[in-house]
Amino acid sequence: MEIEVDESELDRKSSVVTSYAPVFKSVTPTVVSVYATNIETPGSASSQQDLMERFFGAPRQQRPQSQETPGEPRRVPQGAGSAVIITSDGYIVSNNHVVTGGSENVADEIVVRLDDNQEFNAKVVGRDAKTDIAVLKIEAKGLPAITLADSDKVQVGDIVFAIGNPLGVGKTVTSGIVSAVDRAIGITGEGGYESFIQTDASINPGNSGGALIDAQGRLIGINSAILSQSGGADGIGFAVSSNLAKNIAKQLVEYGEVRRGYLGVAITNVTADIAEAFQLPNSAGALINEVHANSPAEKSGLKKGDVIIEINGKKTADANSVRLAVSQNRPGTDIKFAYLRDGKRYEATTKIVELDSLTSLSPDELLEGVTARPIRAEDRQQNGTEPHIQGLLITEVTPDSPYARSLFPGMVISEINDQELNNIATAKEAFQKGVNKLYVYYRNLGGYLVLRI
């Protein structure tokens, strides 16, 4: 896949410009509208109802009955958004939440409308909920493709423009400046990877997936989100940086998925107190709380208490920037990093491996996207769970989790492969690659569930 990239810095010394019309004339055709639709059958059961019947044998009278009778399938719009053409042969970048309509799965039908009102059915080449990026493909040739800038060179104060289809009114351009760079605000959820450009250019629902461009018409970000008290544009918009979007898009086209590198450390931000306690010059970097056994980090000599300050020559401001920098390197590649230990700077190189769904979990994460804890007295009181039920209560399942179809909040896992559970550690040890046998409870009904890891 050939993507045109202009890595030169923005010309910030040019004379006063009275109109950007020439820039928009060439760029706006590269931004398209996206319409996602689901095909539903009236009276169909919900996924949780199906699970209840399939795994627990719950009689139908114990569950609410739909008042509709199955009939002809109907088209249900899931939402409208925007996208950006990145190659002339039809590869298009948008947001994951645009192609899913904010739900767990890709919409049944996705239509792309070009600037000249031509419409094409689009195929989802791949999507990544952890960065909110998706790649679409339409069967067309000779399309106008946008040029990407090096978003690492974007500076606060640069003039920018947001292009998209806000609120379905049609192609719209708004202007503003870069308010901040390298923002991480947690909107992609637990385990997400964020590198947002913040702007005050007006972004509204429907702008998602559209282009944030610089004054030369180069793509610096994919519009993704707003922070708003009113539901509309309050001057705080966020776009996924073009460098991150490009990295994810290339992997989705090549593999159909994202393969992230894994260093093998548990890290935290360096606060002012931590910097003082560890005698650090400032609060930049990420403090290592734990080095995982047999990991690339351990093999490179990293230890608990070290502070990572650079990766591949780029300074790391905090824990998020370390995670992001490591994840953008493909498994099997060497990364060079600098760290502080006892006030001295050291450098090392190691070959990172592929991020594993089990070894990279946070302390309370049972599986990728599945958070759990030992069931407590207050949980029993709140959920009406009977006293004899013991095990791990699932507290959260993210929509992008590979296990979202089988596990859901409120379920209690009592056994894994015939081993009783009393904490997260024993549960992780009980899991094995391949097929696993779980005994679970939901609403006091127990049954077996088979889960493939």
C-alpha positions in Angstrom: 0.0 0.0 0.0 1.5 3.3 -1.1 0.6 6.3 1.1 1.9 9.7 0.1 3.7 11.3 3.1 5.3 14.8 3.2 7.7 14.7 6.3 8.9 18.3 5.9 8.0 20.8 8.6 5.2 23.2 8.1 6.2 26.5 6.5 5.6 28.8 9.5 7.3 31.9 7.9 4.9 32.5 5.0 3.2 35.8 4.6 -0.4 36.5 5.7 -2.9 34.4 3.8 -6.3 35.9 3.0 -7.9 32.6 1.8 -7.4 28.9 2.0 -9.7 28.1 -0.8 -7.0 26.7 -3.1 -6.0 24.3 -0.3 -9.6 23.1 0.2 -10.2 22.7 -3.5 -7.7 19.8 -3.6 -8.3 18.4 -0.2 -12.0 18.3 0.4 -12.6 15.6 -2.3 -10.5 13.2 -0.3 -12.9 13.4 2.7 -16.0 11.2 2.3 -19.2 10.4 4.1 -19.8 7.0 5.7 -23.3 5.5 6.5 -23.5 2.4 8.7 -26.7 0.3 8.7 -27.7 -2.9 10.5 -30.3 -5.5 9.2 -32.5 -6.6 12.0 -35.3 -9.1 12.3 -38.2 -8.0 14.7 -38.6 -10.2 17.6 -35.1 -11.6 17.7 -33.6 -12.4 21.1 -30.8 -10.4 22.6 -27.4 -11.9 22.9 -27.6 -12.2 26.7 -31.0 -14.0 26.4 -29.3 -16.4 23.9 -26.5 -17.0 26.4 -28.9 -17.7 29.2 -30.8 -20.3 27.2 -27.7 -21.8 25.6 -25.5 -22.2 28.7 -27.9 -22.3 31.6 -31.1 -23.7 30.1 -33.1 -20.9 31.6 -36.8 -21.5 30.8 -38.3 -18.9 28.5 -40.9 -17.8 31.0 -38.1 -16.5 33.3 -37.1 -14.0 30.6 -38.9 -11.0 29.2 -40.8 -11.9 26.0 -40.6 -9.6 23.0 -43.9 -8.2 21.9 -42.9 -8.3 18.3 -43.3 -11.3 16.1 -40.5 -12.3 13.7 -41.1 -10.7 10.3 -39.3 -9.1 7.4 -35.8 -7.9 8.1 -35.6 -4.1 8.5 -32.8 -1.7 8.0 -31.7 0.2 11.1 -29.3 3.1 10.6 -26.4 2.9 13.1 -25.0 6.3 12.4 -23.2 8.6 9.9 -19.6 9.7 10.0 -16.7 10.6 7.8 -13.6 9.1 6.4 -10.4 10.0 4.5 -9.2 8.5 1.2 -5.5 7.6 1.7 -4.8 5.7 -1.6 -6.1 6.3 -5.1 -7.2 2.6 -5.4 -9.8 2.9 -2.6 -8.3 2.4 0.8 -10.0 4.7 3.3 -9.3 5.5 7.0 -12.1 6.2 9.5 -12.9 5.6 13.2 -13.7 2.2 14.6 -16.8 3.6 16.2 -18.0 4.9 12.9 -18.1 1.4 11.3 -19.6 -0.2 14.3 -22.1 2.6 15.1 -20.8 2.5 18.6 -21.7 -1.1 19.2 -19.6 -4.2 19.5 -19.7 -5.5 15.9 -19.2 -4.0 12.5 -22.5 -2.8 10.9 -24.1 -5.1 8.3 -23.8 -2.6 5.6 -21.4 0.3 5.1 -21.9 2.8 2.3 -19.3 5.5 1.3 -20.4 8.6 -0.5 -17.8 10.5 -2.4 -17.5 14.2 -3.0 -19.3 13.8 -6.4 -22.2 11.9 -4.7 -21.1 8.5 -6.1 -21.9 5.8 -3.6 -20.0 2.5 -3.0 -20.5 -0.4 -0.7 -17.4 -0.6 1.5 -15.6 -3.6 3.0 -14.0 -3.3 6.4 -10.4 -4.4 5.9 -9.7 -4.3 9.6 -10.3 -2.2 12.7 -8.6 -1.5 16.0 -10.8 -0.5 18.9 -7.7 0.3 21.0 -6.9 3.3 18.8 -10.4 3.8 17.3 -9.0 3.4 13.8 -10.6 1.4 11.0 -9.7 0.8 7.3 -12.3 0.5 4.6 -11.9 -0.5 1.0 -14.1 0.4 -2.0 -13.7 -0.9 -5.5 -12.7 2.3 -7.3 -9.6 3.6 -9.2 -8.2 7.1 -9.7 -9.5 8.5 -6.5 -8.1 11.7 -5.0 -5.9 10.7 -2.0 -4.8 13.0 0.8 -1.1 13.6 1.7 -0.1 12.8 5.2 2.2 15.1 7.3 4.6 14.0 10.0 2.4 14.6 13.0 5.4 14.5 15.4 6.3 17.9 13.9 3.0 19.5 14.7 3.2 22.4 17.2 0.8 24.1 19.5 -0.5 27.2 17.8 -0.4 25.7 14.2 -3.5 26.6 12.2 -5.7 23.6 11.4 -8.9 22.8 9.7 -11.5 20.0 10.4 -13.3 18.5 7.4 -16.2 16.2 7.7 -20.0 15.7 7.6 -21.1 17.1 11.0 -24.7 16.3 12.0 -25.4 15.1 8.5 -25.5 18.6 7.0 -22.9 17.9 4.3 -19.3 18.6 3.7 -18.2 21.2 6.2 -14.8 22.9 7.0 -14.1 24.5 10.4 -10.9 26.2 11.5 -8.9 26.5 14.7 -5.5 25.9 16.1 -3.6 23.0 17.7 -4.4 23.4 21.4 -2.2 20.5 22.6 -0.3 17.4 21.3 0.2 13.9 22.5 -3.0 13.9 24.6 -4.2 10.8 26.3 -7.7 11.2 27.8 -8.8 7.5 28.3 -11.7 7.5 25.8 -10.5 4.3 24.1 -11.0 2.4 27.3 -8.8 0.1 29.4 -5.7 -1.0 27.4 -6.2 1.7 24.7 -3.4 3.5 22.9 -3.9 7.2 22.6 -1.9 10.0 20.9 -4.5 12.8 20.2 -4.0 16.2 18.8 -6.3 18.6 20.6 -7.9 21.4 18.7 -10.5 24.1 19.1 -11.7 23.7 15.5 -15.4 22.9 15.7 -16.0 19.1 15.7 -19.5 17.7 16.0 -21.1 14.3 15.7 -20.7 13.2 12.1 -17.2 14.7 12.0 -15.8 11.4 13.4 -13.4 9.8 10.9 -12.9 13.0 9.0 -9.7 14.9 8.4 -7.8 17.4 10.5 -5.4 19.1 8.1 -2.6 21.7 8.5 -2.5 25.0 6.5 -0.8 23.2 3.6 -3.6 20.7 3.3 -1.8 17.8 4.7 -3.4 15.3 7.0 -2.3 15.6 10.6 -5.1 13.7 12.3 -8.3 11.7 12.1 -11.1 13.5 14.0 -12.3 11.2 16.7 -13.9 12.7 19.8 -15.0 15.8 21.7 -15.3 16.7 25.3 -18.6 18.5 25.8 -21.1 19.4 28.4 -23.7 20.3 25.8 -23.3 17.4 23.4 -22.0 19.8 20.7 -18.7 21.5 20.0 -17.3 23.2 23.1 -13.9 23.9 21.6 -12.3 20.7 22.8 -11.9 18.2 20.0 -9.4 15.4 19.5 -7.9 13.7 16.5 -5.8 10.6 16.3 -2.4 11.7 15.1 -1.6 10.8 11.5 1.5 8.9 12.5 -0.4 6.6 14.7 -3.3 6.3 12.2 -0.8 5.5 9.4 1.0 2.8 11.5 -2.4 1.1 12.4 -3.7 1.4 8.8 -0.7 -0.2 7.3 -0.9 -3.2 9.7 -4.6 -3.6 9.1 -4.1 -3.7 5.4 -1.1 -6.1 5.6 -2.4 -8.4 8.4 -6.1 -7.6 9.0 -5.1 -7.0 12.6 -2.6 -5.0 14.7 0.5 -6.8 16.0 1.9 -4.9 18.9 5.3 -5.1 20.5 5.7 -6.1 24.1 8.5 -5.1 26.4 7.4 -6.7 29.6 7.2 -4.0 32.3 4.5 -2.6 34.6 5.0 1.2 34.6 3.5 4.3 36.2 3.9 8.1 35.7 6.7 9.9 37.5 5.1 12.4 39.9 6.9 15.3 41.6 7.1 13.2 44.8 8.5 10.2 42.9 11.0 12.4 41.2 12.2 13.8 44.5 12.3 10.3 46.2 14.3 8.8 43.3 16.5 11.9 42.9 15.4 12.5 39.3 16.0 15.7 37.5 12.3 16.1 36.5 9.1 14.2 36.3 9.5 13.0 32.7 9.5 9.3 31.9 7.9 6.2 33.3 8.9 4.4 36.5 9.2 0.6 36.3 7.2 -1.0 39.1 7.7 -4.6 37.9 9.7 -6.4 35.3 8.0 -9.5 34.0 9.9 -12.8 34.1 11.5 -14.0 30.8 10.5 -10.7 29.1 12.5 -8.6 26.7 12.9 -6.1 29.5 14.4 -8.6 31.9 16.7 -9.9 29.2 17.9 -6.3 28.5 18.8 -5.7 32.2 16.0 -3.4 33.2 15.1 -3.5 36.9 12.3 -2.3 39.2 12.9 1.3 40.0 14.5 2.2 36.7 12.9 5.2 34.8 12.5 4.9 31.0 13.2 8.3 29.5 13.7 7.6 25.7 12.6 5.0 23.2 14.4 5.0 19.8 15.8 8.4 20.4 12.5 10.0 21.2 11.9 11.4 24.7 9.0 9.7 26.7 7.0 12.1 28.7 5.0 9.6 30.7 3.8 5.9 31.0 1.3 6.4 28.1 4.1 7.6 25.7 6.2 4.5 26.7 3.3 2.1 26.0 2.5 3.9 22.7 6.1 3.9 21.5 6.7 0.2 22.3 3.3 -0.8 20.7 4.1 0.9 17.4 7.1 -1.3 16.9 6.3 -4.7 15.3 7.2 -7.9 17.2 10.7 -9.1 16.3 12.2 -5.6 15.9 14.9 -4.1 18.0 14.2 -1.0 20.1 16.8 1.2 21.7 15.9 2.8 25.0 17.5 5.0 27.6 16.7 4.9 31.3 17.9 6.3 34.6 19.1 4.2 37.5 20.5 5.8 40.7 20.7 9.1 38.9 22.8 7.8 36.0 21.8 7.4 32.4 22.0 4.0 30.7 21.1 2.7 27.2 20.2 -0.7 26.0 18.7 -2.5 23.0 16.3 -5.4 23.0 14.2 -7.4 20.6 10.5 -7.0 21.5 8.0 -9.8 21.2 4.3 -9.9 20.4 1.9 -8.6 23.0 0.3 -11.7 24.5 -3.3 -11.6 25.7 -2.4 -13.3 29.0 1.0 -12.0 30.0 0.2 -8.3 29.4 -2.9 -8.0 31.6 -3.3 -5.5 34.4 -3.6 -6.9 37.9 -7.4 -7.1 37.9 -7.7 -8.1 34.2 -8.6 -11.8 33.9 -8.5 -11.9 30.1 -8.1 -9.3 27.4 -10.9 -6.8 28.0 -12.3 -8.8 31.0 -12.0 -7.4 34.5 -12.8 -9.5 37.5 -12.4 -9.7 41.3 -13.3 -12.2 44.1 -16.9 -11.8 44.9 -17.6 -9.7 48.0 -20.4 -9.4 50.5 -21.6 -6.1 49.0 -21.7 -7.8 45.6 -24.0 -10.5 46.9 -26.3 -7.9 48.4 -26.4 -5.8 45.3 -26.9 -8.7 42.9 -28.9 -11.1 45.1 -26.2 -13.7 44.7 -26.8 -16.8 46.9 -24.3 -17.5 49.7 -23.0 -20.8 48.3 -21.7 -19.2 45.1 -18.0 -18.6 45.2 -15.4 -17.4 42.7 -14.6 -14.4 40.6 -17.2 -11.8 39.7 -16.8 -10.3 36.3 -17.1 -6.5 36.7 -16.4 -5.3 33.1 -16.2 -6.6 29.6 -15.0 -4.1 27.0 -16.9 -4.2 23.6 -13.7 -5.0 21.7 -12.8 -8.0 24.0 -12.4 -11.3 22.1 -14.5 -12.8 24.9 -17.4 -10.3 24.8 -19.8 -12.8 23.2 -19.3 -15.3 26.0 -18.7 -13.3 29.2 -20.5 -10.3 30.6 -20.7 -8.3 33.8 -22.4 -9.9 36.7 -21.3 -13.4 35.8 -19.4 -15.4 38.5 -16.7 -17.8 37.4 -16.5 -20.6 40.0 -14.1 -23.0 38.3 -11.7 -23.1 35.4 -10.7 -26.5 34.1 -12.1 -28.1 37.3 -9.9 -25.8 39.5 -11.7 -23.7 42.1 -10.8 -20.1 42.2 -10.1 -17.6 45.0 -8.1 -14.9 43.3 -7.1 -13.6 39.9 -3.6 -15.2 40.1 -5.0 -18.7 40.4 -7.5 -18.1 37.6 -4.7 -17.0 35.2 -2.7 -20.1 36.1 -5.7 -22.3 35.5 -6.2 -21.1 31.9 -4.5 -23.0 29.2 -4.1 -22.3 25.5 -6.9 -23.7 23.4 -10.2 -24.9 24.9 -11.0 -24.2 28.5 -13.9 -25.5 30.6 -15.5 -23.0 32.9 -18.3 -23.4 35.5 -20.1 -20.1 35.8 -23.1 -18.6 37.5 -25.4 -15.9 36.2 -28.4 -14.7 38.2 -27.9 -17.8 40.5 -28.2 -20.2 37.6 -25.1 -22.4 37.1 -23.7 -24.1 34.1 -20.7 -25.0 32.0 -19.2 -22.7 29.4 -16.4 -23.5 27.0 -14.0 -20.7 26.2 -11.2 -20.8 23.6 -8.0 -18.8 24.5 
